[in-house]
């Protein structure tokens, strides 16, 4: 599974970081960033929850 954040859509709510800190982090302005595009298997469920809970639907997962 791979993940990315659309930086033009992200508004910096931080849901992704709270739900999946293994994959997501905040940049210096408080917007979500992906630590590594390739999601570790043990973080896949948390990453899917982050995608489902993103208010702007800025997270895209590909398999």
CHARMM-style PDB file with segment names, atoms N, HN, CA, C and O in Angstrom:
ATOM      1  N   UNK     1       0.844  -1.173   0.000  1.00  0.00      PROA
ATOM      2  CA  UNK     1       0.000   0.000   0.000  1.00  0.00      PROA
ATOM      3  C   UNK     1       0.890   1.237   0.000  1.00  0.00      PROA
ATOM      4  O   UNK     1       1.904   1.290   0.696  1.00  0.00      PROA
ATOM      5  N   UNK     2       0.497   2.218  -0.785  1.00  0.00      PROA
ATOM      6  HN  UNK     2      -0.326   2.175  -1.350  1.00  0.00      PROA
ATOM      7  CA  UNK     2       1.188   3.500  -0.822  1.00  0.00      PROA
ATOM      8  C   UNK     2       0.194   4.604  -0.468  1.00  0.00      PROA
ATOM      9  O   UNK     2      -1.011   4.458  -0.671  1.00  0.00      PROA
ATOM     10  N   UNK     3       0.713   5.701   0.061  1.00  0.00      PROA
ATOM     11  HN  UNK     3       1.692   5.819   0.226  1.00  0.00      PROA
ATOM     12  CA  UNK     3      -0.147   6.801   0.480  1.00  0.00      PROA
ATOM     13  C   UNK     3       0.499   8.131   0.103  1.00  0.00      PROA
ATOM     14  O   UNK     3       1.722   8.260   0.040  1.00  0.00      PROA
ATOM     15  N   UNK     4      -0.360   9.108  -0.143  1.00  0.00      PROA
ATOM     16  HN  UNK     4      -1.353   9.003  -0.092  1.00  0.00      PROA
ATOM     17  CA  UNK     4       0.113  10.468  -0.396  1.00  0.00      PROA
ATOM     18  C   UNK     4      -0.928  11.445   0.132  1.00  0.00      PROA
ATOM     19  O   UNK     4      -2.093  11.096   0.318  1.00  0.00      PROA
ATOM     20  N   UNK     5      -0.488  12.667   0.368  1.00  0.00      PROA
ATOM     21  HN  UNK     5       0.459  12.951   0.217  1.00  0.00      PROA
ATOM     22  CA  UNK     5      -1.379  13.748   0.786  1.00  0.00      PROA
ATOM     23  C   UNK     5      -1.356  14.816  -0.291  1.00  0.00      PROA
ATOM     24  O   UNK     5      -0.290  15.238  -0.738  1.00  0.00      PROA
ATOM     25  N   UNK     6      -2.540  15.250  -0.704  1.00  0.00      PROA
ATOM     26  HN  UNK     6      -3.406  14.907  -0.341  1.00  0.00      PROA
ATOM     27  CA  UNK     6      -2.656  16.358  -1.649  1.00  0.00      PROA
ATOM     28  C   UNK     6      -2.424  17.650  -0.869  1.00  0.00      PROA
ATOM     29  O   UNK     6      -3.296  18.092  -0.120  1.00  0.00      PROA
ATOM     30  N   UNK     7      -1.267  18.243  -1.043  1.00  0.00      PROA
ATOM     31  HN  UNK     7      -0.560  17.883  -1.651  1.00  0.00      PROA
ATOM     32  CA  UNK     7      -0.889  19.436  -0.282  1.00  0.00      PROA
ATOM     33  C   UNK     7      -1.790  20.637  -0.586  1.00  0.00      PROA
ATOM     34  O   UNK     7      -1.931  21.527   0.252  1.00  0.00      PROA
ATOM     35  N   UNK     8      -2.391  20.669  -1.757  1.00  0.00      PROA
ATOM     36  HN  UNK     8      -2.277  19.945  -2.438  1.00  0.00      PROA
ATOM     37  CA  UNK     8      -3.293  21.770  -2.099  1.00  0.00      PROA
ATOM     38  C   UNK     8      -4.632  21.639  -1.385  1.00  0.00      PROA
ATOM     39  O   UNK     8      -5.342  22.630  -1.212  1.00  0.00      PROA
ATOM     40  N   UNK     9      -4.982  20.424  -0.969  1.00  0.00      PROA
ATOM     41  HN  UNK     9      -4.406  19.619  -1.109  1.00  0.00      PROA
ATOM     42  CA  UNK     9      -6.266  20.173  -0.325  1.00  0.00      PROA
ATOM     43  C   UNK     9      -6.161  20.166   1.195  1.00  0.00      PROA
ATOM     44  O   UNK     9      -7.103  20.564   1.879  1.00  0.00      PROA
ATOM     45  N   UNK    10      -5.031  19.721   1.731  1.00  0.00      PROA
ATOM     46  HN  UNK    10      -4.265  19.397   1.175  1.00  0.00      PROA
ATOM     47  CA  UNK    10      -4.834  19.612   3.169  1.00  0.00      PROA
ATOM     48  C   UNK    10      -5.000  20.967   3.844  1.00  0.00      PROA
ATOM     49  O   UNK    10      -4.457  21.970   3.382  1.00  0.00      PROA
ATOM     50  N   UNK    11      -5.761  20.990   4.951  1.00  0.00      PROA
ATOM     51  HN  UNK    11      -6.203  20.175   5.326  1.00  0.00      PROA
ATOM     52  CA  UNK    11      -5.967  22.218   5.716  1.00  0.00      PROA
ATOM     53  C   UNK    11      -5.298  22.170   7.088  1.00  0.00      PROA
ATOM     54  O   UNK    11      -5.435  23.108   7.874  1.00  0.00      PROA
ATOM     55  N   UNK    12      -4.574  21.085   7.384  1.00  0.00      PROA
ATOM     56  HN  UNK    12      -4.463  20.323   6.745  1.00  0.00      PROA
ATOM     57  CA  UNK    12      -3.811  21.000   8.618  1.00  0.00      PROA
ATOM     58  C   UNK    12      -4.596  20.650   9.861  1.00  0.00      PROA
ATOM     59  O   UNK    12      -4.233  21.078  10.956  1.00  0.00      PROA
ATOM     60  N   UNK    13      -5.668  19.881   9.721  1.00  0.00      PROA
ATOM     61  HN  UNK    13      -5.964  19.534   8.831  1.00  0.00      PROA
ATOM     62  CA  UNK    13      -6.462  19.481  10.891  1.00  0.00      PROA
ATOM     63  C   UNK    13      -5.714  18.493  11.787  1.00  0.00      PROA
ATOM     64  O   UNK    13      -5.987  18.433  12.985  1.00  0.00      PROA
ATOM     65  N   UNK    14      -4.788  17.727  11.242  1.00  0.00      PROA
ATOM     66  HN  UNK    14      -4.566  17.776  10.268  1.00  0.00      PROA
ATOM     67  CA  UNK    14      -3.970  16.821  12.039  1.00  0.00      PROA
ATOM     68  C   UNK    14      -4.567  15.473  12.360  1.00  0.00      PROA
ATOM     69  O   UNK    14      -3.988  14.715  13.137  1.00  0.00      PROA
ATOM     70  N   UNK    15      -5.722  15.151  11.776  1.00  0.00      PROA
ATOM     71  HN  UNK    15      -6.192  15.768  11.145  1.00  0.00      PROA
ATOM     72  CA  UNK    15      -6.336  13.844  12.030  1.00  0.00      PROA
ATOM     73  C   UNK    15      -5.410  12.702  11.629  1.00  0.00      PROA
ATOM     74  O   UNK    15      -5.322  11.695  12.331  1.00  0.00      PROA
ATOM     75  N   UNK    16      -4.726  12.854  10.514  1.00  0.00      PROA
ATOM     76  HN  UNK    16      -4.797  13.672   9.943  1.00  0.00      PROA
ATOM     77  CA  UNK    16      -3.846  11.797  10.024  1.00  0.00      PROA
ATOM     78  C   UNK    16      -2.720  11.516  11.014  1.00  0.00      PROA
ATOM     79  O   UNK    16      -2.390  10.359  11.274  1.00  0.00      PROA
ATOM     80  N   UNK    17      -2.135  12.570  11.562  1.00  0.00      PROA
ATOM     81  HN  UNK    17      -2.403  13.510  11.351  1.00  0.00      PROA
ATOM     82  CA  UNK    17      -1.030  12.410  12.505  1.00  0.00      PROA
ATOM     83  C   UNK    17      -1.517  11.738  13.781  1.00  0.00      PROA
ATOM     84  O   UNK    17      -0.828  10.878  14.328  1.00  0.00      PROA
ATOM     85  N   UNK    18      -2.686  12.118  14.256  1.00  0.00      PROA
ATOM     86  HN  UNK    18      -3.246  12.817  13.812  1.00  0.00      PROA
ATOM     87  CA  UNK    18      -3.235  11.511  15.475  1.00  0.00      PROA
ATOM     88  C   UNK    18      -3.582  10.044  15.265  1.00  0.00      PROA
ATOM     89  O   UNK    18      -3.361   9.219  16.152  1.00  0.00      PROA
ATOM     90  N   UNK    19      -4.125   9.715  14.093  1.00  0.00      PROA
ATOM     91  HN  UNK    19      -4.304  10.385  13.373  1.00  0.00      PROA
ATOM     92  CA  UNK    19      -4.586   8.350  13.848  1.00  0.00      PROA
ATOM     93  C   UNK    19      -3.495   7.406  13.368  1.00  0.00      PROA
ATOM     94  O   UNK    19      -3.583   6.198  13.590  1.00  0.00      PROA
ATOM     95  N   UNK    20      -2.471   7.933  12.715  1.00  0.00      PROA
ATOM     96  HN  UNK    20      -2.399   8.914  12.534  1.00  0.00      PROA
ATOM     97  CA  UNK    20      -1.416   7.077  12.158  1.00  0.00      PROA
ATOM     98  C   UNK    20      -0.053   7.787  12.202  1.00  0.00      PROA
ATOM     99  O   UNK    20       0.489   8.159  11.161  1.00  0.00      PROA
ATOM    100  N   UNK    21       0.494   7.971  13.411  1.00  0.00      PROA
ATOM    101  HN  UNK    21       0.054   7.668  14.256  1.00  0.00      PROA
ATOM    102  CA  UNK    21       1.777   8.675  13.521  1.00  0.00      PROA
ATOM    103  C   UNK    21       2.953   7.918  12.914  1.00  0.00      PROA
ATOM    104  O   UNK    21       4.010   8.510  12.692  1.00  0.00      PROA
ATOM    105  N   UNK    22       2.796   6.631  12.641  1.00  0.00      PROA
ATOM    106  HN  UNK    22       1.938   6.150  12.820  1.00  0.00      PROA
ATOM    107  CA  UNK    22       3.869   5.862  12.004  1.00  0.00      PROA
ATOM    108  C   UNK    22       4.071   6.286  10.548  1.00  0.00      PROA
ATOM    109  O   UNK    22       5.157   6.116   9.994  1.00  0.00      PROA
ATOM    110  N   UNK    23       3.028   6.837   9.933  1.00  0.00      PROA
ATOM    111  HN  UNK    23       2.146   6.976  10.383  1.00  0.00      PROA
ATOM    112  CA  UNK    23       3.076   7.193   8.512  1.00  0.00      PROA
ATOM    113  C   UNK    23       3.042   8.705   8.284  1.00  0.00      PROA
ATOM    114  O   UNK    23       3.673   9.201   7.351  1.00  0.00      PROA
ATOM    115  N   UNK    24       2.318   9.437   9.121  1.00  0.00      PROA
ATOM    116  HN  UNK    24       1.805   9.034   9.879  1.00  0.00      PROA
ATOM    117  CA  UNK    24       2.106  10.864   8.902  1.00  0.00      PROA
ATOM    118  C   UNK    24       2.805  11.711   9.965  1.00  0.00      PROA
ATOM    119  O   UNK    24       3.017  11.270  11.094  1.00  0.00      PROA
ATOM    120  N   UNK    25       3.154  12.929   9.578  1.00  0.00      PROA
ATOM    121  HN  UNK    25       2.982  13.288   8.660  1.00  0.00      PROA
ATOM    122  CA  UNK    25       3.747  13.905  10.482  1.00  0.00      PROA
ATOM    123  C   UNK    25       3.259  15.280  10.045  1.00  0.00      PROA
ATOM    124  O   UNK    25       2.626  15.415   8.998  1.00  0.00      PROA
ATOM    125  N   UNK    26       3.552  16.294  10.843  1.00  0.00      PROA
ATOM    126  HN  UNK    26       4.067  16.184  11.694  1.00  0.00      PROA
ATOM    127  CA  UNK    26       3.234  17.681  10.495  1.00  0.00      PROA
ATOM    128  C   UNK    26       4.477  18.358   9.943  1.00  0.00      PROA
ATOM    129  O   UNK    26       5.590  18.094  10.399  1.00  0.00      PROA
ATOM    130  N   UNK    27       4.286  19.237   8.953  1.00  0.00      PROA
ATOM    131  HN  UNK    27       3.383  19.451   8.582  1.00  0.00      PROA
ATOM    132  CA  UNK    27       5.418  20.040   8.500  1.00  0.00      PROA
ATOM    133  C   UNK    27       5.547  21.270   9.394  1.00  0.00      PROA
ATOM    134  O   UNK    27       4.803  21.402  10.366  1.00  0.00      PROA
ATOM    135  N   UNK    28       6.464  22.157   9.088  1.00  0.00      PROA
ATOM    136  HN  UNK    28       7.069  22.049   8.298  1.00  0.00      PROA
ATOM    137  CA  UNK    28       6.717  23.332   9.925  1.00  0.00      PROA
ATOM    138  C   UNK    28       5.535  24.297   9.977  1.00  0.00      PROA
ATOM    139  O   UNK    28       5.479  25.151  10.862  1.00  0.00      PROA
ATOM    140  N   UNK    29       4.595  24.176   9.048  1.00  0.00      PROA
ATOM    141  HN  UNK    29       4.640  23.482   8.329  1.00  0.00      PROA
ATOM    142  CA  UNK    29       3.409  25.031   9.041  1.00  0.00      PROA
ATOM    143  C   UNK    29       2.170  24.327   9.586  1.00  0.00      PROA
ATOM    144  O   UNK    29       1.085  24.907   9.600  1.00  0.00      PROA
ATOM    145  N   UNK    30       2.324  23.067  10.039  1.00  0.00      PROA
ATOM    146  HN  UNK    30       3.205  22.595  10.027  1.00  0.00      PROA
ATOM    147  CA  UNK    30       1.215  22.335  10.636  1.00  0.00      PROA
ATOM    148  C   UNK    30       0.404  21.508   9.669  1.00  0.00      PROA
ATOM    149  O   UNK    30      -0.638  20.972  10.045  1.00  0.00      PROA
ATOM    150  N   UNK    31       0.855  21.389   8.427  1.00  0.00      PROA
ATOM    151  HN  UNK    31       1.701  21.825   8.122  1.00  0.00      PROA
ATOM    152  CA  UNK    31       0.137  20.584   7.441  1.00  0.00      PROA
ATOM    153  C   UNK    31       0.680  19.160   7.441  1.00  0.00      PROA
ATOM    154  O   UNK    31       1.852  18.934   7.744  1.00  0.00      PROA
ATOM    155  N   UNK    32      -0.169  18.214   7.103  1.00  0.00      PROA
ATOM    156  HN  UNK    32      -1.121  18.397   6.856  1.00  0.00      PROA
ATOM    157  CA  UNK    32       0.232  16.816   7.089  1.00  0.00      PROA
ATOM    158  C   UNK    32       1.217  16.498   5.977  1.00  0.00      PROA
ATOM    159  O   UNK    32       1.114  17.012   4.863  1.00  0.00      PROA
ATOM    160  N   UNK    33       2.173  15.640   6.304  1.00  0.00      PROA
ATOM    161  HN  UNK    33       2.256  15.222   7.209  1.00  0.00      PROA
ATOM    162  CA  UNK    33       3.125  15.125   5.326  1.00  0.00      PROA
ATOM    163  C   UNK    33       3.267  13.622   5.553  1.00  0.00      PROA
ATOM    164  O   UNK    33       3.039  13.118   6.653  1.00  0.00      PROA
ATOM    165  N   UNK    34       3.643  12.932   4.504  1.00  0.00      PROA
ATOM    166  HN  UNK    34       3.829  13.341   3.611  1.00  0.00      PROA
ATOM    167  CA  UNK    34       3.863  11.493   4.571  1.00  0.00      PROA
ATOM    168  C   UNK    34       5.340  11.253   4.855  1.00  0.00      PROA
ATOM    169  O   UNK    34       6.208  11.762   4.146  1.00  0.00      PROA
ATOM    170  N   UNK    35       5.619  10.473   5.896  1.00  0.00      PROA
ATOM    171  HN  UNK    35       4.914  10.059   6.471  1.00  0.00      PROA
ATOM    172  CA  UNK    35       7.010  10.157   6.248  1.00  0.00      PROA
ATOM    173  C   UNK    35       7.642   9.259   5.193  1.00  0.00      PROA
ATOM    174  O   UNK    35       8.784   9.464   4.783  1.00  0.00      PROA
ATOM    175  N   UNK    36       6.873   8.255   4.759  1.00  0.00      PROA
ATOM    176  HN  UNK    36       5.945   8.089   5.092  1.00  0.00      PROA
ATOM    177  CA  UNK    36       7.339   7.314   3.743  1.00  0.00      PROA
ATOM    178  C   UNK    36       6.136   6.891   2.917  1.00  0.00      PROA
ATOM    179  O   UNK    36       5.123   6.453   3.462  1.00  0.00      PROA
ATOM    180  N   UNK    37       6.249   7.023   1.609  1.00  0.00      PROA
ATOM    181  HN  UNK    37       7.072   7.380   1.166  1.00  0.00      PROA
ATOM    182  CA  UNK    37       5.125   6.701   0.720  1.00  0.00      PROA
ATOM    183  C   UNK    37       4.662   5.259   0.886  1.00  0.00      PROA
ATOM    184  O   UNK    37       3.465   4.982   0.805  1.00  0.00      PROA
ATOM    185  N   UNK    38       5.591   4.343   1.116  1.00  0.00      PROA
ATOM    186  HN  UNK    38       6.563   4.568   1.182  1.00  0.00      PROA
ATOM    187  CA  UNK    38       5.257   2.926   1.298  1.00  0.00      PROA
ATOM    188  C   UNK    38       4.823   2.710   2.747  1.00  0.00      PROA
ATOM    189  O   UNK    38       5.605   2.920   3.674  1.00  0.00      PROA
ATOM    190  N   UNK    39       3.561   2.286   2.937  1.00  0.00      PROA
ATOM    191  HN  UNK    39       2.926   2.115   2.184  1.00  0.00      PROA
ATOM    192  CA  UNK    39       3.008   2.093   4.272  1.00  0.00      PROA
ATOM    193  C   UNK    39       3.432   0.730   4.814  1.00  0.00      PROA
ATOM    194  O   UNK    39       3.241  -0.285   4.143  1.00  0.00      PROA
ATOM    195  N   UNK    40       4.009   0.690   6.023  1.00  0.00      PROA
ATOM    196  HN  UNK    40       4.165   1.514   6.568  1.00  0.00      PROA
ATOM    197  CA  UNK    40       4.332  -0.603   6.626  1.00  0.00      PROA
ATOM    198  C   UNK    40       3.055  -1.408   6.860  1.00  0.00      PROA
ATOM    199  O   UNK    40       2.016  -0.839   7.195  1.00  0.00      PROA
ATOM    200  N   UNK    41       3.127  -2.698   6.690  1.00  0.00      PROA
ATOM    201  HN  UNK    41       3.971  -3.160   6.418  1.00  0.00      PROA
ATOM    202  CA  UNK    41       1.945  -3.550   6.811  1.00  0.00      PROA
ATOM    203  C   UNK    41       1.230  -3.355   8.147  1.00  0.00      PROA
ATOM    204  O   UNK    41       0.000  -3.348   8.198  1.00  0.00      PROA
ATOM    205  N   UNK    42       1.989  -3.198   9.220  1.00  0.00      PROA
ATOM    206  HN  UNK    42       2.988  -3.203   9.179  1.00  0.00      PROA
ATOM    207  CA  UNK    42       1.373  -3.055  10.542  1.00  0.00      PROA
ATOM    208  C   UNK    42       0.656  -1.713  10.716  1.00  0.00      PROA
ATOM    209  O   UNK    42      -0.094  -1.549  11.678  1.00  0.00      PROA
ATOM    210  N   UNK    43       0.862  -0.762   9.824  1.00  0.00      PROA
ATOM    211  HN  UNK    43       1.471  -0.895   9.043  1.00  0.00      PROA
ATOM    212  CA  UNK    43       0.208   0.547   9.908  1.00  0.00      PROA
ATOM    213  C   UNK    43      -0.918   0.715   8.892  1.00  0.00      PROA
ATOM    214  O   UNK    43      -1.519   1.787   8.822  1.00  0.00      PROA
ATOM    215  N   UNK    44      -1.214  -0.303   8.113  1.00  0.00      PROA
ATOM    216  HN  UNK    44      -0.725  -1.174   8.169  1.00  0.00      PROA
ATOM    217  CA  UNK    44      -2.223  -0.165   7.056  1.00  0.00      PROA
ATOM    218  C   UNK    44      -3.604   0.184   7.593  1.00  0.00      PROA
ATOM    219  O   UNK    44      -4.264   1.068   7.046  1.00  0.00      PROA
ATOM    220  N   UNK    45      -4.058  -0.486   8.650  1.00  0.00      PROA
ATOM    221  HN  UNK    45      -3.522  -1.204   9.094  1.00  0.00      PROA
ATOM    222  CA  UNK    45      -5.393  -0.200   9.192  1.00  0.00      PROA
ATOM    223  C   UNK    45      -5.480   1.226   9.711  1.00  0.00      PROA
ATOM    224  O   UNK    45      -6.472   1.913   9.464  1.00  0.00      PROA
ATOM    225  N   UNK    46      -4.460   1.680  10.425  1.00  0.00      PROA
ATOM    226  HN  UNK    46      -3.655   1.122  10.625  1.00  0.00      PROA
ATOM    227  CA  UNK    46      -4.449   3.042  10.943  1.00  0.00      PROA
ATOM    228  C   UNK    46      -4.416   4.053   9.800  1.00  0.00      PROA
ATOM    229  O   UNK    46      -5.051   5.104   9.880  1.00  0.00      PROA
ATOM    230  N   UNK    47      -3.684   3.738   8.748  1.00  0.00      PROA
ATOM    231  HN  UNK    47      -3.168   2.884   8.683  1.00  0.00      PROA
ATOM    232  CA  UNK    47      -3.613   4.622   7.587  1.00  0.00      PROA
ATOM    233  C   UNK    47      -4.984   4.731   6.906  1.00  0.00      PROA
ATOM    234  O   UNK    47      -5.385   5.815   6.482  1.00  0.00      PROA
ATOM    235  N   UNK    48      -5.690   3.622   6.804  1.00  0.00      PROA
ATOM    236  HN  UNK    48      -5.365   2.741   7.148  1.00  0.00      PROA
ATOM    237  CA  UNK    48      -7.037   3.638   6.224  1.00  0.00      PROA
ATOM    238  C   UNK    48      -7.988   4.453   7.087  1.00  0.00      PROA
ATOM    239  O   UNK    48      -8.849   5.152   6.552  1.00  0.00      PROA
ATOM    240  N   UNK    49      -7.855   4.383   8.413  1.00  0.00      PROA
ATOM    241  HN  UNK    49      -7.156   3.815   8.848  1.00  0.00      PROA
ATOM    242  CA  UNK    49      -8.685   5.203   9.305  1.00  0.00      PROA
ATOM    243  C   UNK    49      -8.374   6.686   9.097  1.00  0.00      PROA
ATOM    244  O   UNK    49      -9.276   7.524   9.096  1.00  0.00      PROA
ATOM    245  N   UNK    50      -7.093   6.999   8.922  1.00  0.00      PROA
ATOM    246  HN  UNK    50      -6.360   6.319   8.923  1.00  0.00      PROA
ATOM    247  CA  UNK    50      -6.709   8.388   8.673  1.00  0.00      PROA
ATOM    248  C   UNK    50      -7.336   8.893   7.375  1.00  0.00      PROA
ATOM    249  O   UNK    50      -7.845  10.012   7.316  1.00  0.00      PROA
ATOM    250  N   UNK    51      -7.294   8.061   6.341  1.00  0.00      PROA
ATOM    251  HN  UNK    51      -6.880   7.152   6.389  1.00  0.00      PROA
ATOM    252  CA  UNK    51      -7.908   8.444   5.061  1.00  0.00      PROA
ATOM    253  C   UNK    51      -9.405   8.700   5.244  1.00  0.00      PROA
ATOM    254  O   UNK    51      -9.929   9.698   4.750  1.00  0.00      PROA
ATOM    255  N   UNK    52     -10.087   7.808   5.945  1.00  0.00      PROA
ATOM    256  HN  UNK    52      -9.662   6.997   6.346  1.00  0.00      PROA
ATOM    257  CA  UNK    52     -11.535   7.919   6.136  1.00  0.00      PROA
ATOM    258  C   UNK    52     -11.914   9.135   6.986  1.00  0.00      PROA
ATOM    259  O   UNK    52     -13.016   9.664   6.842  1.00  0.00      PROA
ATOM    260  N   UNK    53     -11.020   9.581   7.864  1.00  0.00      PROA
ATOM    261  HN  UNK    53     -10.124   9.151   7.980  1.00  0.00      PROA
ATOM    262  CA  UNK    53     -11.329  10.672   8.780  1.00  0.00      PROA
ATOM    263  C   UNK    53     -10.774  12.023   8.359  1.00  0.00      PROA
ATOM    264  O   UNK    53     -10.944  13.005   9.082  1.00  0.00      PROA
ATOM    265  N   UNK    54     -10.119  12.098   7.214  1.00  0.00      PROA
ATOM    266  HN  UNK    54      -9.981  11.300   6.627  1.00  0.00      PROA
ATOM    267  CA  UNK    54      -9.582  13.376   6.746  1.00  0.00      PROA
ATOM    268  C   UNK    54     -10.751  14.272   6.312  1.00  0.00      PROA
ATOM    269  O   UNK    54     -11.475  13.917   5.382  1.00  0.00      PROA
ATOM    270  N   UNK    55     -10.951  15.424   6.965  1.00  0.00      PROA
ATOM    271  HN  UNK    55     -10.363  15.712   7.721  1.00  0.00      PROA
ATOM    272  CA  UNK    55     -12.078  16.293   6.623  1.00  0.00      PROA
ATOM    273  C   UNK    55     -12.088  16.763   5.173  1.00  0.00      PROA
ATOM    274  O   UNK    55     -13.153  16.974   4.593  1.00  0.00      PROA
ATOM    275  N   UNK    56     -10.902  16.927   4.587  1.00  0.00      PROA
ATOM    276  HN  UNK    56     -10.037  16.756   5.058  1.00  0.00      PROA
ATOM    277  CA  UNK    56     -10.810  17.407   3.202  1.00  0.00      PROA
ATOM    278  C   UNK    56     -10.623  16.299   2.190  1.00  0.00      PROA
ATOM    279  O   UNK    56     -10.559  16.565   0.989  1.00  0.00      PROA
ATOM    280  N   UNK    57     -10.533  15.058   2.649  1.00  0.00      PROA
ATOM    281  HN  UNK    57     -10.585  14.841   3.624  1.00  0.00      PROA
ATOM    282  CA  UNK    57     -10.267  13.907   1.770  1.00  0.00      PROA
ATOM    283  C   UNK    57      -8.992  14.138   0.972  1.00  0.00      PROA
ATOM    284  O   UNK    57      -8.940  13.897  -0.234  1.00  0.00      PROA
ATOM    285  N   UNK    58      -7.955  14.617   1.681  1.00  0.00      PROA
ATOM    286  HN  UNK    58      -7.997  14.813   2.660  1.00  0.00      PROA
ATOM    287  CA  UNK    58      -6.677  14.936   1.048  1.00  0.00      PROA
ATOM    288  C   UNK    58      -5.749  13.737   0.968  1.00  0.00      PROA
ATOM    289  O   UNK    58      -4.698  13.819   0.332  1.00  0.00      PROA
ATOM    290  N   UNK    59      -6.111  12.627   1.597  1.00  0.00      PROA
ATOM    291  HN  UNK    59      -6.965  12.561   2.114  1.00  0.00      PROA
ATOM    292  CA  UNK    59      -5.255  11.436   1.625  1.00  0.00      PROA
ATOM    293  C   UNK    59      -5.705  10.471   0.539  1.00  0.00      PROA
ATOM    294  O   UNK    59      -6.889  10.152   0.427  1.00  0.00      PROA
ATOM    295  N   UNK    60      -4.748  10.012  -0.258  1.00  0.00      PROA
ATOM    296  HN  UNK    60      -3.786  10.271  -0.166  1.00  0.00      PROA
ATOM    297  CA  UNK    60      -5.034   9.018  -1.286  1.00  0.00      PROA
ATOM    298  C   UNK    60      -4.183   7.778  -1.032  1.00  0.00      PROA
ATOM    299  O   UNK    60      -2.964   7.857  -0.884  1.00  0.00      PROA
ATOM    300  N   UNK    61      -4.853   6.640  -0.987  1.00  0.00      PROA
ATOM    301  HN  UNK    61      -5.844   6.576  -1.107  1.00  0.00      PROA
ATOM    302  CA  UNK    61      -4.182   5.344  -0.808  1.00  0.00      PROA
ATOM    303  C   UNK    61      -4.280   4.582  -2.116  1.00  0.00      PROA
ATOM    304  O   UNK    61      -5.334   4.546  -2.751  1.00  0.00      PROA
ATOM    305  N   UNK    62      -3.171   3.972  -2.512  1.00  0.00      PROA
ATOM    306  HN  UNK    62      -2.315   4.001  -1.996  1.00  0.00      PROA
ATOM    307  CA  UNK    62      -3.161   3.092  -3.688  1.00  0.00      PROA
ATOM    308  C   UNK    62      -2.608   1.746  -3.256  1.00  0.00      PROA
ATOM    309  O   UNK    62      -1.755   1.650  -2.375  1.00  0.00      PROA
ATOM    310  N   UNK    63      -3.118   0.717  -3.900  1.00  0.00      PROA
ATOM    311  HN  UNK    63      -3.812   0.795  -4.616  1.00  0.00      PROA
ATOM    312  CA  UNK    63      -2.671  -0.650  -3.597  1.00  0.00      PROA
ATOM    313  C   UNK    63      -2.020  -1.252  -4.796  1.00  0.00      PROA
ATOM    314  OT1 UNK    63      -1.576  -2.399  -4.747  1.00  0.00      PROA
TER     315      UNK     63
END
